[in-house]
């Protein structure tokens, strides 16, 4: 997929980033860090999905 839709929300000093297409969540102390963690999680998910 070329793009994903994400919801960003700050909670208790952290940013929670939720991908709407697959339900994967990233968390970071900044928006950028949270988005980076979400990208890593999506890549890991895709690797596992393609391996099965």
N, C-alpha and C positions, 0 to 999 in steps of 0.2 A: 504494500500500500504506500502511496506517495505522501499521504498526509494523515494526521490524526486530529481529532477534536479533544481538547483537554479543558478541564475546569481547575482553576487555581484558587486555593483558599488558605488563608493564614489562620493557624490555630495554635495557641500556646507557644508562640515564638517560632514556630516552624511553618513551612509552606507545604501543603499537601496538594499534589497534582494527580488528578484522576483522568485517565484516558477513557472516553466514552465508548469507543468502538470495542474494546476488549476488557475493560474493567481493571486494568493494571494500574497500580498506584506508585508514585514516586514521592519521596519526602526529602526536604533539605532545609537548611537554615536561611537560604535565600531562594528567590524564585528561580534563578539560573541554576543553582545547585539541584533544586528539586526537579527541574526539567531534565537536567543531565542524568539524574538517577532514573527518571522515568524512561528516557531513551535507552539506557543500559538494560533496564528490566524488559522493555519491549524487544530489544535485540536478543536477549537470552531466551525469551518466550518463543520468538521466531525460530531460533536455533533448535530448541527442543521440539517444537511443532514439526519442523521440516525433517528432523531425524526419525520421527515416528511414522 
